Amino acid sequence: MNSAIGGANRGAGPRPDFDVETFLDLARPHLVTDPSRLPLLPAFGDGSLDPTLSPPRSGLRDAAVLVPVVAHPGEAGVILTLRTAHLAAHAGQVAFPGGKIDPEDTDAIATALREAQEEIGLDPVHVVPIGCFAPYASNSGYRIVPVLGVVRPGLTLEPNPDEVAGVFEVPLSFLMDGGNHRVSHREWQGRRRYFYEMPFGERHIWGVTAGIIRQIFERTYGVGAPPAPGTPERSVNGSEP
């Protein structure tokens, strides 16, 4: 199964104000190039929308994901994957390529590059790592480091069918538009749990992946704290669906 990085899934109407260089200029002040300098305790995570939820603050397992920004002429895109339905964790969900940090990995950047190669066949030679955003705490007990990397366009990827059911690309302008970020909820273990979601055509971006995207958006564009929970299924800018 091969997947080309191109414009077929990017949507219409390119936005030149979301070119890769403009985005990097905004993001760089919020990036750390040395992962060892990242804070141990994440300030953002699955519990950011729910003050009644207490995610683990100690004993977090280290993980990293690659946020692959494709440097198309004009508007950049972002590569996402659809996890296979048989995986033990987050089966069938949209995700960034990534995974836990192995002992042999030198740092979070090495993990993100390795996982991207294993999952979607993205050779590290085609990725320019820019830096790391602050870690994200998941309710499953992971401290996830998002690694921003620039990918040249025109590559053909080879997803690992054991882990990845599909690879697609989303315009950067869609992901970095707060009007597309919705706060929804589900009942889980007898409790109402709030989370971000970003429906994109037939793809449902939600949970940890949407939370990481929201974190990147808030830090890069200086957006304030998320809205207080209590009004489900509304956009984060306060408008009704």
N, C-alpha and C positions, 0 to 999 in steps of 0.2 A: 504494500500500500504506500504510494507516493503522494506527496502533497506539495504543490508549488506555492511559494510565497509570491502572490500576485494581487491583482485588483479585483478578482472575481467576487470575493466575499467582503470587500471593503465598503460597499455602499456607494451611493452617488454623491456628487457634490464635494470634491476635495476642498479642504480648508487650508490654504497656504499659511495662515497664522499659526497652524499647528505643525509646522515643519520641525524636523528633528533638532536643528540648532537652536531654534527659539525655545523649545521645550527644555533642552539641556541647560540653556542659560538660566532658566527659572529653577530647575531642579538642583543644580550643582551646589548652591548654598546649603541645601538640606541633605547632602550626601556625605558619607564618610568613606574615604578610599582605603583606610586600614580597618578591617572588620574587628580587630582587637580593641578598638576604641569605642565600639558600640556599647550602649548601656546594657547592663545585665537584665534589668527589669523593664519590660516593654511598657510604654505609656499608652499604647493603643492596642486594641484586641477585640475579641468576640464580645467581651463584657462592656465595651464602650457605650453601647446603646441601652444597657440594662444595669442600672445601679444595684439591683437586687442580686445580680449574678456575681459570684466571686470566683473568677478564674484562678487557677493555681499561680501563686507568686514565687514559689520555690520548687526546685526539682524539675524545672522545665527542660525538655529535651531539645537540643539545638537542631535546627533545620534551615534550609535556604531554598529560595525559588528564584528563577531568572525571570525578570520582566523584560522580554525581548522587544525592543522598539525597532521597527523596520524603517530604514532611512529612505523611503520613497521620495522622489522629487516632488516638492509640494508638501502634501500632508503625510505625516508618518502614520504607521499602523502598529498594532500590538498583537503578537502571536499568543493565542490561548489554545489549550487542548481540551478534549473531552475524554475523561477517564473511562476505561472499560467498565462494564456493568458487574463484572465478577470480582473486582478488587475488594479487599477487606475494609478499606477506609475510603470514604468519599466516592463510592462507586457511582459512575454515571454523571459525575459533576464536572462542571467547567473548572479548569485549574491552570495555573502557570506550571511550566515544567520545573520540577524540584523534588526535594526529599530530605531525609535526615542527613546530618553531617557525619560522615564516617571517620574513623580514627586516622585513616590514611590521607584524608583531605587536609590540605594546608590551612584552609580557611573557608568562610562561607562562599566566597567568590568561586573557589575551586569546586565546591559542592554544586553550586548552581550550574556551572559550565558542564560538569560531568553528568549531572542528571539530565540536562537538556540534550546532550549527545546520546545518552542511553534511551531517553524517552521518544525523541522526535528526530534523531539523526542530525542534529545541528552541530556541525564541527566547530570546536572552539576557535579555530583560526578565522572563522567568519563572524566572530563576536568581539566587539570592543567593550570590555567592562568599564563602566563609568564610575560606579561607586555603590554604596549600600544605603538604603533608607533605614530608619530606626526599626528595630525588631517589632514583630506583631505577635501577641499572645493568643493562641487558640485554646478553646475549651477542652480540646483533646490533649492538652499538656505540652504543646510545642512552642518554642521561641523561634519564630520564623523570620529570617533576614531576607528582605526583598533586594535582589541585586539588579540594578539597572544596567542593561547592556544594549549596544546598538548593533543591529544586524543589517548587512547589506541586502538589498532586494534581489529578486531573481533566483533565489536558491530553491532547490528541490529537496524537500525533507522526506525522511523515511521513518514514519512513526513505528514504534515497537507495538505490535498488535496485542501483546500480553498486558500492556499498561494503557495504551492510548487507542481510543476508538476513532478519533478524528482530530485534525488540526485546522484551525481557522484563524482569520485575522479580523480585528476590529479597528476601525479608525480611531486614532488617538483623540480626535475631537469628540467622539461619542463618550469615551471613558472619562475624559476630563471635563465633562459638562455636568454640573451638579443637578441640572434638571432631569437627568437620566438616572439619578441615584434615588432609589426608593427605600423607605423603611417599611418592612413587613414583619409579620410574626407568625409563629406556629406554636401549637401546643406540643410540648415535649416533656415526658415524665411528670405530667400533671402541672406544668408551669408554662406560662406564656414566654416565649423567647423571641427577642427582636433581632433583626439582622438586616443588612443591606442586600438589595437585589438590583440588577441592571438588565432587564430583558432586552435582548438584541436579536430581532427576528425570531428564528426558531431556537435560539440559544438562550438558556436561562443562567445568567451569571449571578451567583448569590453566595452567601456564607463567607468563608474565609477569603476566597478570591475577591469577592466584591468588597470585603472589609479592607483588604490590602490596597485595592484600587482607590477606595475612599480615603485611606490614610495618605496615599501618594498625592491625591487631589488636594486634600486639606493643607499638606505641608508645602506643596509646590506653588499653590495659588493663594496661600495665606487665608484660607477660609476658616471661620471660627469653629467652635465645638459643635458636634452633632446635636440635633434637637432632642429634647427629653422624650423618653418613651411614653406611650400611652395613647397615641393616635396612630393606629396601624394603617399600613398600606397607603402611605402618603409620600410625596416627594420630599426630599430633605430641604427644599427651599420653601416649604410650607404650602404649596399648591395641592389641590385635591387631584386624585387620579382621573 
